[in-house]
Amino acid sequence: MTFEVNVDHETAECLSIHVSGDINVRTSPVLREVMNQCFSEQVESVQVDLKEVPSMDSSGIATLVEGLKWSKGSDRHFTVSGLSSPVRDLFVLSKLDREFEIVEASESV
């Protein structure tokens, strides 16, 4: 499976980052760069859509934690959505399900 990251501007204030493929030590720098660009824009809300991410390693979690820190540092809303069962398990095991706002894939930003 290839790795892709696409950004959609839902509204002028909100954008969604759609990720497909495994997030790992090789691919997480790509996601980090895209999130960095998104937080440099004047948006109020960023949602990372993970419904097409079958697995994630600790570098993927670290990248999302950086996004959470950026959002808190810039007073912006940050959510993750569409977690597959293995990815959700990773969030639960690391207790990050308590730190992140996790929304269902059908919910918008």
PEJOKA-V225413 format. One record per backbone hydrogen bond with DSSP energy under -1.0 kcal/mol. CO is the residue of the C=O (numbers start at 1). NH is the residue of the N-H. E is the energy in kcal/mol with one decimal. If there is no record, write none. Layout:
co nh e
CO NH E
CO NH E
//
This chain:
co nh e
4 20 -2.4
6 18 -3.4
8 10 -1.1
8 16 -3.0
13 44 -2.8
13 45 -2.1
14 11 -2.0
15 47 -2.0
16 8 -2.9
17 49 -3.3
18 6 -2.5
20 4 -2.4
23 57 -2.1
24 28 -3.1
27 30 -1.1
27 31 -1.4
28 32 -2.7
29 33 -2.2
30 34 -2.1
31 35 -2.7
32 36 -2.5
33 37 -2.2
34 38 -2.3
35 39 -2.5
41 43 -1.6
44 77 -2.9
45 15 -2.2
46 79 -2.2
47 17 -3.3
48 81 -2.5
49 19 -2.3
50 53 -2.1
52 21 -2.6
55 23 -2.1
57 61 -1.8
58 62 -2.5
59 63 -1.9
60 64 -2.1
61 65 -2.5
62 66 -2.1
63 67 -1.8
64 68 -2.3
65 69 -2.5
66 70 -2.8
67 71 -2.5
68 72 -2.2
69 73 -2.5
70 74 -1.5
71 76 -3.1
77 46 -2.7
79 48 -2.8
80 103 -2.6
81 50 -3.2
84 88 -3.1
85 89 -2.5
86 90 -1.6
87 91 -2.0
88 92 -2.6
89 93 -3.2
90 94 -1.9
91 96 -1.8
91 97 -1.3
92 95 -1.3
96 100 -2.5
101 80 -2.2
103 82 -1.0
104 107 -1.7
//
